[in-house]
Amino acid sequence: MSYGYIGSMKTKPGHRDDVVNILLTAVEGLRQVGCDLYVVSVSDTDDVTIWVSEVWQSKEMHDASLGLPETKAAISQAMPMLTGEFTSQEVLVVGGLGV
């Protein structure tokens, strides 16, 4: 089974699309470090929340990705635009389309 991570973050008003762009720019190279799926989602009815769904070959690979220079730079760039409200859920991925 794979390691899954589902999280959400709230942005300051007017910054959701900026943070989405940062998150999507940071995906380069994730497959090479064990990421099988990385999906960034938004809603037409909520202009401050971003959801991120990830599937990794292992939790260790996910944790190691947080130390990559590109990941640290993306986090540093996005943090001033976030409110500090986050949710997260670690899951075991048992199957599905695309994984």
C-alpha positions as a Markdown table, in Angstrom:
| # | Residue | x | y | z |
|---|---|---|---|---|
| 1 | Met | 0.0 | 0.0 | 0.0 |
| 2 | Ser | 1.1 | 3.5 | -0.7 |
| 3 | Tyr | 1.2 | 6.5 | 1.7 |
| 4 | Gly | -1.5 | 9.2 | 1.1 |
| 5 | Tyr | -1.7 | 12.7 | 2.4 |
| 6 | Ile | -4.8 | 14.9 | 2.1 |
| 7 | Gly | -4.5 | 18.5 | 3.3 |
| 8 | Ser | -6.1 | 21.9 | 3.0 |
| 9 | Met | -4.8 | 25.4 | 3.6 |
| 10 | Lys | -6.5 | 28.7 | 3.8 |
| 11 | Thr | -5.1 | 31.7 | 2.0 |
| 12 | Lys | -5.5 | 35.4 | 2.8 |
| 13 | Pro | -8.2 | 37.0 | 0.6 |
| 14 | Gly | -7.0 | 37.5 | -3.0 |
| 15 | His | -4.0 | 35.1 | -2.8 |
| 16 | Arg | -5.6 | 31.7 | -3.5 |
| 17 | Asp | -4.5 | 31.7 | -7.2 |
| 18 | Asp | -1.0 | 32.9 | -6.3 |
| 19 | Val | -0.5 | 30.0 | -3.9 |
| 20 | Val | -2.0 | 27.5 | -6.3 |
| 21 | Asn | 0.6 | 28.6 | -8.9 |
| 22 | Ile | 3.4 | 28.2 | -6.4 |
| 23 | Leu | 2.2 | 24.7 | -5.5 |
| 24 | Leu | 2.0 | 23.7 | -9.1 |
| 25 | Thr | 5.4 | 25.1 | -10.0 |
| 26 | Ala | 6.9 | 23.1 | -7.1 |
| 27 | Val | 5.8 | 19.7 | -8.6 |
| 28 | Glu | 8.8 | 19.4 | -11.0 |
| 29 | Gly | 10.8 | 16.5 | -9.9 |
| 30 | Leu | 8.4 | 15.0 | -7.4 |
| 31 | Arg | 7.9 | 11.8 | -9.4 |
| 32 | Gln | 11.7 | 11.2 | -9.2 |
| 33 | Val | 11.6 | 11.3 | -5.4 |
| 34 | Gly | 8.6 | 8.9 | -5.0 |
| 35 | Cys | 5.4 | 10.9 | -5.6 |
| 36 | Asp | 2.9 | 9.0 | -7.7 |
| 37 | Leu | 0.1 | 11.5 | -7.5 |
| 38 | Tyr | -0.1 | 15.2 | -6.6 |
| 39 | Val | -3.4 | 17.1 | -7.1 |
| 40 | Val | -4.1 | 20.7 | -6.2 |
| 41 | Ser | -7.9 | 21.5 | -6.1 |
| 42 | Val | -10.0 | 24.6 | -5.5 |
| 43 | Ser | -13.8 | 25.3 | -5.4 |
| 44 | Asp | -15.9 | 27.9 | -7.2 |
| 45 | Thr | -17.7 | 28.6 | -3.9 |
| 46 | Asp | -14.7 | 29.1 | -1.6 |
| 47 | Asp | -12.1 | 31.6 | -2.7 |
| 48 | Val | -9.6 | 31.0 | 0.1 |
| 49 | Thr | -9.2 | 27.2 | 0.5 |
| 50 | Ile | -6.9 | 24.9 | -1.4 |
| 51 | Trp | -6.9 | 21.2 | -1.1 |
| 52 | Val | -3.9 | 19.0 | -1.9 |
| 53 | Ser | -4.1 | 15.3 | -2.4 |
| 54 | Glu | -0.8 | 13.3 | -2.6 |
| 55 | Val | 0.1 | 9.6 | -3.1 |
| 56 | Trp | 3.7 | 8.6 | -2.3 |
| 57 | Gln | 5.5 | 5.3 | -2.5 |
| 58 | Ser | 6.2 | 5.7 | 1.3 |
| 59 | Lys | 5.8 | 8.1 | 4.1 |
| 60 | Glu | 9.6 | 8.4 | 4.3 |
| 61 | Met | 9.7 | 9.6 | 0.7 |
| 62 | His | 7.1 | 12.2 | 1.4 |
| 63 | Asp | 8.9 | 13.4 | 4.5 |
| 64 | Ala | 12.2 | 13.5 | 2.6 |
| 65 | Ser | 10.6 | 15.7 | -0.1 |
| 66 | Leu | 9.9 | 18.4 | 2.5 |
| 67 | Gly | 13.6 | 18.9 | 2.8 |
| 68 | Leu | 14.2 | 19.5 | -0.9 |
| 69 | Pro | 15.4 | 23.0 | -1.8 |
| 70 | Glu | 12.5 | 23.5 | -4.3 |
| 71 | Thr | 10.0 | 22.4 | -1.7 |
| 72 | Lys | 11.5 | 24.7 | 1.0 |
| 73 | Ala | 11.5 | 27.6 | -1.5 |
| 74 | Ala | 7.9 | 27.1 | -2.4 |
| 75 | Ile | 6.8 | 26.9 | 1.2 |
| 76 | Ser | 8.8 | 30.0 | 2.0 |
| 77 | Gln | 7.2 | 31.9 | -0.9 |
| 78 | Ala | 3.6 | 30.8 | 0.0 |
| 79 | Met | 3.7 | 31.2 | 3.8 |
| 80 | Pro | 3.1 | 35.0 | 3.8 |
| 81 | Met | -0.1 | 34.5 | 1.8 |
| 82 | Leu | -1.5 | 31.8 | 4.1 |
| 83 | Thr | -3.6 | 32.3 | 7.2 |
| 84 | Gly | -2.1 | 29.5 | 9.2 |
| 85 | Glu | -5.3 | 27.4 | 9.0 |
| 86 | Phe | -4.4 | 23.9 | 7.9 |
| 87 | Thr | -6.0 | 20.5 | 7.9 |
| 88 | Ser | -4.2 | 17.2 | 7.2 |
| 89 | Gln | -5.0 | 13.5 | 7.1 |
| 90 | Glu | -2.5 | 10.7 | 6.5 |
| 91 | Val | -4.1 | 7.7 | 4.8 |
| 92 | Leu | -3.1 | 4.3 | 3.4 |
| 93 | Val | -4.0 | 4.2 | -0.3 |
| 94 | Val | -5.6 | 0.8 | -1.1 |
| 95 | Gly | -6.4 | 1.4 | -4.8 |
| 96 | Gly | -8.2 | 3.5 | -7.4 |
| 97 | Leu | -7.8 | 5.0 | -10.8 |
| 98 | Gly | -4.5 | 6.6 | -11.4 |
| 99 | Val | -2.6 | 5.0 | -8.5 |
